[in-house]
Amino acid sequence: NACEDPPIPFGGFITYLPPLKTPTQQRAAVHSAGIMGSRAARLPVGLSATLPENLPPATTQEPDTISLPPGLHRIGERAMYDCESRYYKLIGSRTRRCQGEGEWSGRPPTCIPVCGRSDSPRSPFIVNGNATDIGQWPWQVGIARFYADFNQWFLLCGAALLNERWVITAAHCVTYAGTTLTIEPDKFQIYFGKYHRQDSKDDEYVQVRKIREIHIHPDYDPGLFDADIALLQLDSHVQLNSRVQPICLPTEQTTRENLVEGKRGVVSSNEQI
């Protein structure tokens, strides 16, 4: 039996290693080598140790070194998993072994994005719309809309990155004014890692994506702005780096810890606040 290639987790890679020899196999190999050496040493004087001619060639390849077709792995072979960068965390089995029934041991691993981490120092308190450092809020996303009358993109709204394919923003940013009717996705352009409002100042670390789908909260009220939430699915994954990282979603524990009187919060935006 053999195992087929296991799936490679998004944001990760696999390194394959040969089977580990058991202590019994190691002792057997040493014992076998000792027997052959002792027999050669006890040959009677005058006898040649040369093999007779016309014998079939000896097979020196051990069973565990025989090659298999691409995509197959022999019993005992190990698959070592890791994530491609420090912006991902491995969940699941880091090492899996090809088992006798043709299945891999352990639990299939996943590389999940590390959220809420900034590589830039944060100011303890920002007031009056002070400018931030580049990369200080790596989950901050900019949404630009195209206006045909001006033949130009205008950066109008902010958003937050949830993972490599999804962004959360306000519903009023992607709907026609006073309605729940969504604007066509191709009228938007999404910026990641952007610091300057002017596109001409963007560097190579700025990533730009299009929107594949727009999902408006079913209870969105354009008059009262209740449930003013929308989810945007990107047309392709963004690459996580020091300038592009996801925000953490609240949990029951973080809600209890942070939503208390006297606790400070920070509002980030692509515009002056």
PyMOL commands that set and color helices and strands:
alter all, ss='L'
color gray80, all
select helices_A, chain A and resi 23-41+63-65+171-173+185-187+199-201+252-258
alter helices_A, ss='H'
color red, helices_A
select strands_A, chain A and resi 2-4+12-17+72-74+78-83+88-91+95-97+110-113+140-147+152-161+166-169+188-192+207-209+211-216+230-234
alter strands_A, ss='S'
color yellow, strands_A
deselect
rebuild
show_as cartoon
